[in-house]
Amino acid sequence: MKKLNLSHFITAFFVVLVLYQPIKFIIYHFTDLSYDEILDFGWRGDGCETKDGRRLDYIDCPCGTGLIEPDDFYKVSNEGDFYYNDKLLGKVILKTKPSYFSGGEILTGGELEIENLETGIICYYDSILD
């Protein structure tokens, strides 16, 4: 029986390490995000508007102007329902998937809409780097 030496293990480790990022990149770009993966990204508030298209001031937005971070108490169900602390707030629509490469920018190109169920106001969010 042939003995494996340390150099074989090191070579195998580096092959796996080098292939990990391209495989991650391919999987990311050729699959859709599920609703629970939406909250793996950070999202920055970008204003809101009523159903008739009237833009609202940040003070009047029911969603506020803050950030949605992956470690916050937000949750998205498989049907796209948006919850905060188990309270149903609205419906999530992913308009544009965030980019794998940000190009040094803080924004990663993702666009998200959350329609508030009580008011019908649509809140807009841009994806950001964590």
Contacts in CASP RR format, 6 or more apart in sequence:
PFRMAT RR
TARGET T0000
AUTHOR 0000-0000-0000
METHOD contacts of the structure
MODEL  1
MKKLNLSHFITAFFVVLVLYQPIKFIIYHFTDLSYDEILDFGWRGDGCET
KDGRRLDYIDCPCGTGLIEPDDFYKVSNEGDFYYNDKLLGKVILKTKPSY
FSGGEILTGGELEIENLETGIICYYDSILD
25 100 0 8 1.000
28 100 0 8 1.000
29 100 0 8 1.000
32 97 0 8 1.000
33 94 0 8 1.000
33 97 0 8 1.000
34 78 0 8 1.000
35 76 0 8 1.000
35 77 0 8 1.000
35 78 0 8 1.000
35 79 0 8 1.000
35 80 0 8 1.000
35 92 0 8 1.000
36 76 0 8 1.000
36 78 0 8 1.000
38 76 0 8 1.000
38 92 0 8 1.000
38 94 0 8 1.000
38 112 0 8 1.000
39 68 0 8 1.000
39 70 0 8 1.000
39 72 0 8 1.000
39 74 0 8 1.000
39 75 0 8 1.000
39 76 0 8 1.000
40 70 0 8 1.000
41 70 0 8 1.000
41 98 0 8 1.000
41 108 0 8 1.000
41 110 0 8 1.000
41 127 0 8 1.000
41 128 0 8 1.000
41 130 0 8 1.000
42 67 0 8 1.000
42 68 0 8 1.000
42 69 0 8 1.000
42 70 0 8 1.000
42 127 0 8 1.000
42 128 0 8 1.000
42 129 0 8 1.000
42 130 0 8 1.000
43 67 0 8 1.000
43 68 0 8 1.000
43 112 0 8 1.000
43 125 0 8 1.000
43 126 0 8 1.000
43 127 0 8 1.000
43 128 0 8 1.000
44 66 0 8 1.000
44 67 0 8 1.000
44 107 0 8 1.000
44 125 0 8 1.000
44 126 0 8 1.000
44 127 0 8 1.000
44 128 0 8 1.000
45 63 0 8 1.000
45 64 0 8 1.000
45 65 0 8 1.000
45 66 0 8 1.000
45 67 0 8 1.000
45 68 0 8 1.000
45 123 0 8 1.000
45 124 0 8 1.000
45 125 0 8 1.000
45 126 0 8 1.000
46 124 0 8 1.000
46 125 0 8 1.000
46 126 0 8 1.000
47 55 0 8 1.000
47 56 0 8 1.000
47 58 0 8 1.000
47 61 0 8 1.000
47 63 0 8 1.000
47 64 0 8 1.000
47 65 0 8 1.000
47 123 0 8 1.000
47 124 0 8 1.000
48 55 0 8 1.000
48 56 0 8 1.000
48 60 0 8 1.000
48 61 0 8 1.000
48 62 0 8 1.000
48 63 0 8 1.000
48 64 0 8 1.000
48 121 0 8 1.000
48 122 0 8 1.000
48 123 0 8 1.000
48 124 0 8 1.000
49 55 0 8 1.000
49 56 0 8 1.000
49 121 0 8 1.000
49 122 0 8 1.000
49 124 0 8 1.000
50 56 0 8 1.000
50 120 0 8 1.000
50 121 0 8 1.000
50 122 0 8 1.000
51 120 0 8 1.000
51 121 0 8 1.000
51 122 0 8 1.000
56 121 0 8 1.000
58 64 0 8 1.000
58 65 0 8 1.000
61 121 0 8 1.000
61 123 0 8 1.000
62 116 0 8 1.000
62 118 0 8 1.000
62 119 0 8 1.000
62 121 0 8 1.000
62 123 0 8 1.000
63 89 0 8 1.000
63 114 0 8 1.000
63 116 0 8 1.000
63 121 0 8 1.000
63 123 0 8 1.000
64 123 0 8 1.000
67 128 0 8 1.000
68 74 0 8 1.000
68 125 0 8 1.000
69 130 0 8 1.000
70 130 0 8 1.000
72 84 0 8 1.000
73 84 0 8 1.000
73 85 0 8 1.000
74 82 0 8 1.000
74 83 0 8 1.000
74 84 0 8 1.000
75 82 0 8 1.000
75 83 0 8 1.000
75 84 0 8 1.000
75 86 0 8 1.000
76 82 0 8 1.000
76 83 0 8 1.000
76 92 0 8 1.000
77 83 0 8 1.000
80 91 0 8 1.000
80 92 0 8 1.000
81 88 0 8 1.000
81 90 0 8 1.000
81 91 0 8 1.000
81 92 0 8 1.000
82 88 0 8 1.000
82 89 0 8 1.000
82 90 0 8 1.000
82 91 0 8 1.000
82 92 0 8 1.000
82 114 0 8 1.000
83 89 0 8 1.000
88 117 0 8 1.000
89 114 0 8 1.000
89 116 0 8 1.000
89 117 0 8 1.000
90 114 0 8 1.000
90 115 0 8 1.000
90 116 0 8 1.000
90 117 0 8 1.000
91 114 0 8 1.000
91 115 0 8 1.000
91 117 0 8 1.000
92 112 0 8 1.000
92 113 0 8 1.000
92 114 0 8 1.000
93 112 0 8 1.000
93 113 0 8 1.000
93 114 0 8 1.000
93 115 0 8 1.000
94 110 0 8 1.000
94 111 0 8 1.000
94 112 0 8 1.000
95 110 0 8 1.000
95 111 0 8 1.000
95 112 0 8 1.000
95 113 0 8 1.000
96 109 0 8 1.000
96 110 0 8 1.000
96 111 0 8 1.000
97 110 0 8 1.000
98 108 0 8 1.000
98 109 0 8 1.000
98 110 0 8 1.000
98 127 0 8 1.000
99 108 0 8 1.000
99 109 0 8 1.000
99 110 0 8 1.000
102 108 0 8 1.000
102 129 0 8 1.000
106 128 0 8 1.000
106 129 0 8 1.000
107 126 0 8 1.000
107 127 0 8 1.000
107 128 0 8 1.000
108 127 0 8 1.000
108 128 0 8 1.000
108 129 0 8 1.000
109 126 0 8 1.000
109 127 0 8 1.000
110 126 0 8 1.000
110 127 0 8 1.000
111 124 0 8 1.000
111 125 0 8 1.000
111 126 0 8 1.000
111 127 0 8 1.000
112 124 0 8 1.000
112 125 0 8 1.000
112 126 0 8 1.000
112 127 0 8 1.000
113 122 0 8 1.000
113 123 0 8 1.000
113 124 0 8 1.000
113 125 0 8 1.000
114 122 0 8 1.000
114 123 0 8 1.000
114 125 0 8 1.000
115 121 0 8 1.000
115 122 0 8 1.000
115 123 0 8 1.000
116 122 0 8 1.000
116 123 0 8 1.000
END
